[in-house]
Amino acid sequence: MQPEQEDALARQTVRTVDGADMPLQQAHRLTRVFFIAGWCLLPWIWFVNVWLFWPSFRAGSDPIKMYTRWSALGFIMTSLVFLPWMVGFMIGKESFVGHDVFVKWNAGGLNLQEWGLGV
């Protein structure tokens, strides 16, 4: 890459949802980090990635388009799996998963004093 092209890339910016301009290289690095972090069972980070770069996501600007689009897809897919499960577990309770599983997984039945967290 020629120095003129490198200077042009260094001067490019990406607009974030709050109206601030972020240098393109920093935005690309940040979207990549958010995308990878979402794979650590943190799908809300994918949501934050899309939300933060919403203007670029909608405009489809090439440098960060790949990570924001994949983050949106990842968030939608995990939401389609986990939201029905959570709602079913909260509403159906024992009839949804069975008595034994519900007793093991029910956070309301935890003895916090046993863990040194209770009052």
N, C-alpha and C positions, 0 to 999 in steps of 0.2 A: 504494500500500500504506500502511496506517495505521501509526502508530508502535508501537501495541501488537503488531501482526503482525510488524513488523520486530524488535522485542525478543524475541518468541517464537522467530523463526527464528535469531536470534543465540545463543539459549540452547540450541538443539537440538544434540545430539551424535550421533556415529556411533561404534559400537564397532569397534575393529580386532582383528586376530587375536591380538595379544598382550594383549588385555584393556583397553587404554587407550581412553579416550574422546577423540575428535577433534571439534572444532567442525564442524558441518555444512557451513558455507561453505568451510572449509579442505579437508574431505574431498571435496567436490564438485569443487573446483579441482584437487586432486591426482589424482583419478580421471580427470579430463578430460586433464590433462597426460600421465599414463601411457598413456591410450588413444591420444593423438596421437603420442607417442613410439614406440609400437609400430609405427606405419606407416613408420617410418624403418628398416625391416628389422631391428627389434629385438623379435621376438615374445615373448621372455622377459619383457619389461616388461609385456606383457599378462598373463602368468602371475603376475607379482608384484602387479599391480593386483588380480586376483581373489583371490590369496592374502592380501594385506594386509587387504582388506575382506571376507573370507570370511563373518563373521557377518551382515553386511548383505546380502551376495550371496545367502546361503541364505534369509534372512528376506524378501528382496525389498523392502527399504525403497526408496521411490520416488525420493528425491533423487539417489542414486548408482547406482540399479539399471541405468539405461541404459548407462553407461560400463563397468560391471563385466560386464554380460551381453555386450556387444559385444566386450569384451576376451577373455572366455572363448571366444566363437565364433571370433575371430581367431586365438587361440592354437591351438585345436583344428584349424582349417583349415590353418594353416601347418605344424603338426606332421604332419598327414595327408599333406602334400605332401613336406616335407623329410626326415622320418625314413626313409621307404622309400628315398629317393634316397641318403642318407648310408650306410645299412646296405648297400645294393646296391653302392655305390662301394667301401666298405671290404671287403666279402666277395667281390664279383665281380671287383674290380680291373680288369685289362685286358679281360677278356671282357665286362664290363658296359658299358663306354663305348668300347672300342677302344684300341689301343696308343698312337696319337698323342695322343689326348685325355688318356689316363691319365698319360702322361709330362708333359704340360703342367700338369695340375691336381694332380699328386701333390705334396703339401707335403713329404713325406719326401725328395724328390729336390732340394730347393732348396739352392743354394750360399749359405749364410748369410754366408760370408766376403766374398762379392761385394757384399753389402749392408752390410758393416761390422758385422755382428752375430755373426759366428763367433768361436770361441776358437782 
